[in-house]
Amino acid sequence: MTDADANGADASGPDVRGADPDQTEPRLVAVPRASVNGPITDPAALVDAVTTLAAGSGPLAVDAERASGYRYSQRAYLIQLARAGAGIVLIDPIAVPLLDLLQEALGDVEWVLHAASQDLGCLREVGLDPQRLFDTETAGRLLGLERVSLSAMLETFLGVRLEKGYSAADWSTRPLPSDWLVYAALDVDLLVELRDAVAAELDRTGKRAWAEQEFAATLAAPPAAARVDPWRRTSGIHQLRSRRQLAMVRAMWNARDEMARARDIAPGRILPDSAVVAAVRADPSSPAALSQLPVFRGPRQRRSVPRWFSVLQAARTLPDSELPSPAPRGETIPAPSRWRERDPEAAARLAAVRAVVSALAGVHSVQAQNLLAADVVRRLSWQPPPALDDASVAAALADLGARPWQIELCALGLATALRELAEPLDPELAEDDA
């Protein structure tokens, strides 16, 4: 029996460089190898492209570009597809928003994405929903790689470096510049080749089953629930102490969000968080006083000063009963930094659980946060099951969303650590210590 058979994975680090062994520097790739079709903006061209993709072979490489930081929505503004024998297809989902034909033709093919959870939402908005998935970023994390960006993994596995530079561009721009389209095409040009190299490494290290469970979990994950009190995430809010100040932040955040949603503009482009906090701290007595603050002096913001002042004024006059509490409502688990004060026993359990997970992560050459999610670690530590036998801890992990491979690796060690903490100290040992 090999080490991989005994431990569920080869404990050695990845041996993954797929480039020419004589190559010392990554080879720059500035243009796609495959032919590029698009961006497609009319239904007839889409039919032809889907026919071509359906006639190709092997997995389908998929990527999407959004306009994060520019637009309120997270919709896709460009979709890139590539398949062996079919080249690269770029689709403008704004011009051609109905992609059911593509889904019908290729939905059951394995789709290869990098960081799939980032793109699945916007793909599903236009009717694209893979039934089988290979996520190269997730696989890289399971292999214990410290750098799992697409560029880093292409260098590690294929010995190539992409000509990059437009990841933060405003992809809602029309028409899209030609160099942006080259950048977008490069994101899928080598993705299937990377998938094959990563899959081989998963097989070599005995981690293919782990990856398949993670891919299935990604596909099955529900949309993220709406945050409770999202205004509390305003950058710099920690500078504010009173409930009245929090009410003013909440009022400005909600007004800004309403404007951003209506205009489909990123909220920070309407008014940055720093300006919200500055306005609340200054507590201006008039619109003129508000207009003297740095951000509000500009011509674009000056026109909105009366509105922002009225929002602040309304928050000032709220009755105390409507002011927000300093702590988030519905908080059931405090921040770990407060555990030692709130519940020393839970703090001890958290330290023990983290130690077990860290040790196992080292043994199996995987990042600790990928071996067991930080939220699972915290919740198990805060409220472990009444019985601390192996089966009960395994069941608790499953209830918290851990995958079977994670439970198999972690349950025994975690149960042992939790039991040791819960066992009363032997009286004879206590006398010896005294």
N, C-alpha and C positions, 0 to 999 in steps of 0.2 A: 504494500500500500504506500503510495506517495504521500508527501506532506499535503499536497492539494487534496487528496482523497480524505486524509485524516481531519483536516481543519476546515474543509469547505472552500478553501482557496489557497493558492500558493502564497506563502508569506513573503516571498522575495518581491522586490520592487519591480515596476514595469520594465520590460526589455522591448522597447517599442519603436526605435528609430527604423523607419522603413526606407530611408534614403540610401543613396550610394555611400558605402562606408568610407570612401575616399573624400566625400564631400564634407568640408569643415564648416561652411556657412550655408544657411538656408538659401535656396534658389528663389529669386524674386519672380513672381507671376503677376504681370501687370494687365494682361488681357485674357479673357476666357479662351480655353482650348476649343470648346464646342461652339457651334454656330448659335447665334442669338436671334430669336424671333420676337419682335415686339418693341415697345409695349403695345399690346393688343387693346384696341379701343372700340371694336364693333363686333356684334354677334357672329357675323359670317366668318371673320378671321378667327374668332374663338373656336368655332366648329372645326375649322381646318387644323388648328393647333391641338385640340383635344384628340382628333383622329391621329395626328402624328405621335402624340405622347402615348396613346393607347397601343400603337404599333411598336413602340419601343420595348425594351426588356429590362428586367430587374427592378430594384426599388426606385421610388420617386423621391428626389431631393426637393425639399420645400422650404421656402423662407418667406417672410413678409416684412415690409417696411411700414412703420407707423410714423406719426409726427409728434411723438412725445415731447413735451416742453413747448410745443407750438399750438397744438389743438387740445381742446377739452376731451374729445372722444379718443378712444384707443383703437379706432377703426384702421384697417389696412389701406394704404395708399398705393402699394405696389406688391404684387405677389410674384415670386420667382419659382420656377419649376425646372427640373432637369431630369432626364432619363437617358440611359444608354440607347443609342440609335435614334434618338429624337432631338438631341441638342437641348438648348435652353429656351424656355418660353417665359416672357415677362408679360404680366396681365395688369391692366389698370382697372381695379375693382370699382373705381368711382364711375368710370365710363361704361363698364360692363359688370353691373352689380350682381347679376344672377349667374351663378356658376354651378347650377345643378347638373348640367351636362358633364362637367369635369368630374364631379363627385360620382355620378353614375358609372362613368367609364373607368375611373381609377381608385374608387373608394376602398376596394379590397386589396389593393397593392400595398406593400410595406412602404410607409412614408418615413423619410429620414429628415429629422429636424435637429437643429442645434439649439438647446434651451427651449424645448417644445412648449413648456408651460407659459412662456412669454407670448407665443404666437397663436396658440390654439384658440383663444378667445376671439381674436379678430378674424381668424379663418372661419370659425363657426358662424360668425355674423354673416358671411357671404355664402354659407351653405357647404363649406368644406370641412369634413370631419373624418379623419383617418380611422380605420378599423384596426390597423396594425401599425406600430410605431417603433422606430429606433431613434433614440435621443443620444447624440454623440456627446453632449455635455454631461448628461447624467452618467453615461458609461465612463467618461473620464474621471468623474468624482469617485466612482466605485473602484477605479483602478488606482486611486490614491494620488492622482496628479494634483499638484499645487496650482497649476495654471490651466484653466479649462476653457478659456475663450477659444473661439474658432481659430483665430490666427495662431494662438499658442499650440493648439493641438495639431494643426496642419504642419507646423514646424517640427513638433515632436514625432509625429507618426510618418509624415511624408517628406520632411525635409524641404518644405517650400514656405515662402513668405508671401502673403498677399499684398498687393498695392491697395492700401486702405485709406480712409480719410473722411468718409461721409456718414458715419454711424449716427451723428447727432444732427444731420441735415433736416430741413423742413420738407418732408416727403409729400406734403400736400401741394407743393409748388407744381404749377403746370405752365408750359410743358417741362418735363423733367430734363435737366441737362444731360448731355450724352455721357459725360464722365461719371455722373451719378449712376447711370444705367450700367456702365461697365462695372462699377463697384458692386452693384446689386447682383449682377450676373456671376461675379466671382464668388459670392457667398454660397452658390449652389454648384458651381462648376466641378469642384473636387469633393463635394460632400459625400457622395456614394463611395468614392474611393477611400475617404477617411473612415466611413462606416465599416468597410471591409477590414481595414487594418485594425480598427478598434475591436471589432467582433473577434478577430483572431486572437487579440490579447486577452479578451474576456474568456475565451476558450482555454487559452494557455494557463490562466490563473484560476480557473475553475469558478469564474464569477458570472457566467452567462445566465444562469438561472436567476441570480440576484437581479441582473439588469432587466430581464424579462418581467419580473415582478414589479420593478420600478416603472417600466414603460406602461404596463397595464394600469398601475395606480395613477399615473399621469393622465391617461385617457379617461379613467373613471372619475377623476376628481371633479366635484361640483364647482360651479363658479364661486369665486371668493365672496364671502358674506360681506355686506356693507358694514363699514366700521361704525362702532358706537362713538358718537361725539368726535367726528373726524377733525373738527376745528382744534382739538387739543394737540394735534400734531404740528401746529404752526411753529415754524422754526423761531426760537428765541422766547417762546412763551414761558420758559422757566424764570425769566427775569421779572415776571409779574406775580404778585403775591395775593392781592385781595380778590374776593369774589366779584366785586364790581368791575375790576379790570378784566377778569375772565369773561364776564358778560359782554364787555365791549369788544374783546377779541372775537367772541362767538358771533356777535352782530355783524362785525366787519367781514368775517370769514363767510358767513351765510350770504351777505349781500354780494360779495365778490364772486362766490360760487354761482349764484343765480345769474349774474351778468356773463360769466364765463360759459356756462351751459348754453345760454341763449345765443351767444355769438360764436360758439365752438372755438374758443380761444383758451389756451392754458391759463389757469387762474393767476399764476405768477407773472404773466405778461400784462395782466390788467393792473395788478398791484402786488409787489413782492411782499413776502412775509415780513421782511425787515421794516417795511413802511407801516404795516399793520401794528406791529409791536411799538414802533416809534410813536405813532399817533396815540396809542393807548397810554404810553408812559408820559407823553407830553400833556395829555388831557387838555386840549386847547379850549379856550373859553369862547371862541368865535371862529367862523370860517376863515377870517383873515389870519388868525393865529395858526390855524392848521396849514394854511398856504405857505407859511414861513418854514415849515419842515422841509428838508432837502428834496425828497421825492415829489412832494406836492407842489414844488416851485415850477416844475417843468410845464411846458404848454399843454401837453396831453393830459396831465393830471389836474392842472389848474381848473379845467372846465368841470371836473367831477368833484371839486372840493365841497360845494354845497351839499351834494348827496352824501359824501362820506361824513361830513359834520352832522347831518341829520341822523345818520345811523348811530354815531357815537352818542348823540344827545338822547336818542330813544333808549339806549342801553343805560344811560345815567339815571333815567327816571323809573326804571323797573323797580317794582317792590322787592323787598328782600326775599320773599318767598319764591321769586322766579329767578334768583341768581344761581348760577351753577355752583356745585360743590367743588372744593379744591381737588378732590380725588375723583377719578373716573367712576361713573356710576356702574354698578354691576360687577366691580372688580372682585374676583374670588381668590385669585392667587396674587400676592404682592410681588414686587420686584425682588429677585434673589438677594439683592444687596440689603434688603430689610428682613430677611428670614432670621438671621441670628438674633435680632431683637424681638421679632414677633413670635417665632417658634424655633428655639434652639435645636430641638430634636429634628425638625424638618430640615434645618440647615445642615445638620450632621448627615442626614440621609442624602441630601443633594450632593454633598462632597463625596460620599461613598459611591453613589451611583455614577457620578462623573468620573471618578477614578476607574471604575470597572469599564465604562465605555471607552475611556481613553486607552486603557491597557489593551482591550480587545481590538480597538482600531489599529494600534500598532502591530499586533499579531497578524491581522488580516490585510494590512496595507490599504486601508481605506480611511478617509477623513472621518473624524469622530461625529461630526454633524450629519454625515451621510449614513453612518452605522446606526444612529438613533437620533431622531430630530430633537433639537433643544427643547421644544415644547413638550414632547413626550417625556423627556428626562425630568423636566420641572414638575409636570403633573403627577408622575409616578412618585416622585420624592415628596411632594406636598401631601398627597393622599394615597398611600399604598393600599393594596387590598388587605382586608382584615386578616386573612390567612396568608402567610408568607412562604408557602410551599411553592415548588417550581411551577406546578400547573396553575396556581392562582396568579402568580406573577406573569406567566405567559398569557393568561386570559386578560389580565389588566392591560398588558402591552397591546394585545389585539384590539381591545376596546378603544385604546388611545390612537389607533391607526397604524401601528407598526406592521410591517410586512412579515410574512412567514420566515424569510431568510434572516431578518433582523431578530425575530423572536428566538429562532433556533440558536443563534450565536450568543444572544444576550441574556435570555431568561434565567438560566442556571446561575450565572455569576451574579446577576442582580438579586436573585432570591437569596443567595448565600450571604451577600453583603447586608441586605436588609434584615435578615434573621439575626445576624451577629450583632447588629445595633440594637435590636429589640430584646435580645436575651438579657436577663438581669445578671449583674456581676456576681460571680461566685463569692460567697461570704469569706471563705478562707483566703482568696486572693485579695479581697478588700482589706483583711486584717494584715496581710503581708505588706500591702502598699502603705498602710498606716504605720 
